Amino acid sequence: MVKTTAIVASLFVVLLAAPFAERVSAQTASTAADEAAIAEFNRKYVKAINDGDIDTLASLTTDGHMMIMSGGPPLTGKKALVDAMTRAFQTTQFDESWAPEETVVSGDLAYQRGTFIVIAKPKAGGAETRTTGNFLRIYRKIGGAWFMVRDSFNSQQPRQ
């Protein structure tokens, strides 16, 4: 009788857990797909920066985008970002890379933390600069596609 009760209890637990396991599996697959889509978004975004491609950069940006960086007020909105990057692309060639260390997806929002390296080369000649730092980005899924809506970063250069 004890053996039968244990078997029935085990089957009961398996039957109760099965829908949960399927839901977790579906969530895991969905999260993996979202993380891959964010990684692809990042690839396109950093390529646009490195290519000086303002049109692609603008297409990957929302009207509510905000860039928060050291040394000044945030750039708020697509126009502010496009204007700033257009000026930068006129005088500088960038070689930027990102190394995400953590990506967390929750529904239509996600955040990502990591490090970056930017090598800036003046187009008129002169010494290039190399900046390393940390970033924290917030993404939002809009119409099935991911967009960076907040971009915050800081330099790892020593404080003076």
C-alpha positions in Angstrom: 0.0 0.0 0.0 2.8 2.4 0.9 4.5 1.6 -2.5 1.2 2.3 -4.4 0.7 5.5 -2.5 4.3 6.6 -3.4 3.8 5.8 -7.0 0.4 7.6 -7.2 2.0 10.7 -5.4 4.9 10.6 -7.9 2.6 10.5 -10.9 0.5 13.3 -9.4 3.6 15.5 -9.0 4.7 14.7 -12.6 1.2 15.6 -14.0 1.2 18.9 -12.0 4.7 19.8 -13.0 4.4 19.0 -16.8 2.5 22.2 -17.7 4.9 24.3 -15.7 7.9 22.6 -17.3 6.4 23.3 -20.8 5.8 27.0 -19.8 9.4 27.3 -18.5 10.7 25.7 -21.7 8.6 28.1 -23.9 9.8 31.1 -21.8 13.4 29.9 -22.1 13.1 29.6 -25.9 11.4 33.0 -26.1 14.1 34.6 -23.9 16.8 33.0 -26.0 15.2 34.4 -29.2 14.9 37.9 -27.6 18.5 37.8 -26.5 19.6 36.8 -30.0 17.5 39.6 -31.4 19.1 42.1 -29.0 22.6 40.8 -30.0 21.7 41.3 -33.7 20.4 44.8 -32.9 23.7 45.6 -31.2 25.6 44.3 -34.2 23.7 46.6 -36.5 24.0 49.6 -34.2 27.8 49.3 -33.6 28.3 48.7 -37.3 26.4 51.9 -38.1 28.7 53.8 -35.7 31.8 52.3 -37.2 30.6 52.9 -40.8 29.5 56.5 -40.0 26.1 55.4 -41.3 23.7 58.0 -39.8 20.7 56.7 -41.7 21.0 53.2 -40.2 21.7 54.7 -36.8 18.6 56.8 -37.1 16.5 53.8 -38.2 17.5 52.0 -35.0 16.6 54.8 -32.7 13.3 55.8 -31.3 11.9 59.3 -30.8 12.2 58.8 -27.1 15.8 57.6 -27.1 18.0 59.0 -24.4 21.8 58.8 -24.2 23.3 59.5 -20.7 27.0 60.1 -20.6 29.7 61.7 -18.5 30.5 65.4 -18.9 27.1 66.8 -20.0 23.4 66.6 -20.0 21.6 63.6 -21.6 20.9 63.6 -25.4 17.2 63.3 -25.5 15.3 62.2 -28.6 16.3 60.8 -32.0 17.1 64.3 -33.4 19.5 65.1 -30.6 21.4 61.8 -31.1 21.4 62.1 -34.9 22.6 65.7 -34.8 25.4 64.8 -32.3 26.5 61.7 -34.3 26.4 63.6 -37.6 28.8 66.2 -36.2 31.0 63.4 -34.8 31.1 61.5 -38.1 32.2 64.6 -40.0 35.4 64.9 -38.0 36.1 61.4 -36.6 36.3 57.7 -37.7 35.2 55.4 -34.9 36.2 51.8 -34.2 33.8 50.8 -31.4 33.2 47.4 -29.9 30.9 46.2 -27.1 31.2 43.3 -24.8 27.9 42.5 -23.1 28.3 40.7 -19.8 24.6 40.4 -18.7 21.4 40.6 -20.6 18.0 40.3 -18.8 14.7 40.1 -20.7 11.4 40.6 -19.0 8.4 40.8 -21.4 8.9 43.8 -23.8 11.7 45.3 -21.7 15.3 44.2 -21.4 18.5 45.6 -20.0 22.1 44.9 -20.8 25.3 45.6 -18.9 28.8 45.3 -20.2 32.0 47.1 -21.3 33.0 49.0 -24.4 36.1 50.2 -26.3 36.1 53.2 -28.6 39.0 54.2 -30.7 38.5 57.6 -32.2 40.6 58.7 -35.2 40.5 62.3 -36.3 39.8 62.4 -40.1 42.2 65.4 -40.4 45.0 63.4 -38.9 46.5 63.4 -35.5 46.6 61.1 -32.5 43.8 58.7 -32.0 42.2 58.3 -28.6 41.1 55.1 -26.9 38.4 55.0 -24.3 37.2 52.0 -22.3 34.2 52.0 -20.1 31.0 50.4 -18.8 27.5 50.6 -20.2 24.0 50.0 -19.1 21.3 49.9 -21.8 17.6 49.5 -21.7 15.7 48.0 -24.7 12.0 47.9 -25.5 10.3 45.6 -28.0 8.1 47.7 -30.2 6.1 46.1 -33.0 8.0 42.8 -32.5 11.5 44.5 -32.9 13.9 45.6 -30.2 15.1 49.2 -29.8 17.6 50.7 -27.4 15.6 53.4 -25.5 18.2 54.3 -22.9 21.9 54.2 -23.3 24.1 55.1 -20.3 27.9 54.8 -20.3 30.9 56.0 -18.5 34.6 56.0 -19.0 37.0 53.9 -17.0 39.7 56.6 -17.3 41.1 57.6 -13.9 39.2 60.4 -12.1 41.2 63.6 -11.7 
